Amino acid sequence: MKKVYTALLHGVDEEGDVGVTFPDFPGCISQGENVDEALRKGREALEFHLEGMLEEKLPIPEVSSRTEVVKAVKECEESVYPSLIEVEMPETQKERINVTISRYKLNKIDTYAKSHHLKRSAFLEQAAMDYISTHH
């Protein structure tokens, strides 16, 4: 499921990086060298923030209304430009899959997972997400 949240771009008219904040997610911030990079990195920051909230079982805020966005813009001490960022909401529902792995590697995976008090599925899921985050 996708949702569209408002991002506020800071410093667009100034020299230097463009900052990104999210009225619906205080503390979720990002920046980029230009608007395009700021929006791309902002999306990554928001997706990471959402994943963390779901892991911590925190409620995900609803998208702000236009009135709430206008209020957030007016509360900023500097000039900001609102923009919209579409994110894929992390799924919490699990899906059974079938993978083929050599018995040797599967034994290594199981040994590691067990020694770290993880189930095989949890370990493989986390390993895949770690790989994606470092090779993106």
NORNOR-V560077 format. One record per residue. N is the residue number from 0. PSI is psi in whole degrees, -180 to 180 (none if undefined). NEAR is the number of other ideal C-beta (glycine too) atoms within 8 Angstrom. D_FIRST is the distance of its C-alpha to the first C-alpha in whole Angstrom. Layout:
((N PSI NEAR D_FIRST) (N PSI NEAR D_FIRST))
//
This chain:
((0 137 5 0) (1 147 7 4) (2 153 8 7) (3 118 8 10) (4 155 13 13) (5 133 14 17) (6 142 14 19) (7 125 15 23) (8 126 15 25) (9 140 11 28) (10 19 10 31) (11 -39 9 30) (12 4 4 34) (13 168 5 36) (14 149 2 37) (15 -167 4 35) (16 157 8 31) (17 124 14 28) (18 156 11 27) (19 129 17 23) (20 164 9 22) (21 114 16 19) (22 -32 10 21) (23 -13 9 18) (24 76 10 19) (25 136 4 22) (26 -14 5 23) (27 108 10 21) (28 160 9 23) (29 178 11 23) (30 163 9 25) (31 167 15 26) (32 -23 6 30) (33 178 7 28) (34 -45 9 26) (35 -47 7 24) (36 -39 10 24) (37 -42 17 23) (38 -40 14 20) (39 -48 9 19) (40 -32 12 20) (41 -43 14 19) (42 -44 11 15) (43 -43 10 16) (44 -42 12 18) (45 -42 15 15) (46 -42 11 13) (47 -43 8 16) (48 -45 12 16) (49 -42 12 13) (50 -43 9 14) (51 -41 8 17) (52 -42 10 16) (53 -40 11 14) (54 -36 6 17) (55 1 6 20) (56 38 4 18) (57 148 6 18) (58 140 4 16) (59 125 8 13) (60 149 7 15) (61 160 5 13) (62 135 9 14) (63 148 12 17) (64 167 6 19) (65 -40 6 21) (66 -42 6 24) (67 -36 9 23) (68 -45 12 22) (69 -42 8 26) (70 -43 8 27) (71 -39 12 26) (72 -44 10 27) (73 -29 6 31) (74 -15 5 31) (75 138 10 31) (76 -20 2 34) (77 169 6 33) (78 133 6 32) (79 155 9 28) (80 121 7 26) (81 144 10 23) (82 164 9 20) (83 137 8 16) (84 123 13 14) (85 130 8 10) (86 148 12 9) (87 120 7 6) (88 131 9 6) (89 135 8 8) (90 141 5 8) (91 -15 5 11) (92 131 4 12) (93 151 5 15) (94 132 4 15) (95 134 4 19) (96 167 4 20) (97 123 4 24) (98 155 5 25) (99 122 3 29) (100 143 7 31) (101 147 5 34) (102 -39 6 36) (103 -50 6 37) (104 -37 8 34) (105 -40 9 33) (106 -41 8 36) (107 -43 8 35) (108 -49 12 31) (109 -41 9 32) (110 -46 8 35) (111 -49 9 33) (112 -46 12 31) (113 -41 8 33) (114 -18 6 35) (115 17 7 32) (116 42 4 31) (117 152 9 28) (118 156 6 27) (119 -47 9 27) (120 -43 7 23) (121 -41 9 22) (122 -48 13 25) (123 -40 10 23) (124 -47 8 20) (125 -40 9 21) (126 -42 8 23) (127 -43 8 21) (128 -38 8 19) (129 -42 8 22) (130 -46 8 23) (131 -43 8 20) (132 -28 7 21) (133 -12 6 24) (134 20 5 24) (135 none 5 21))
//
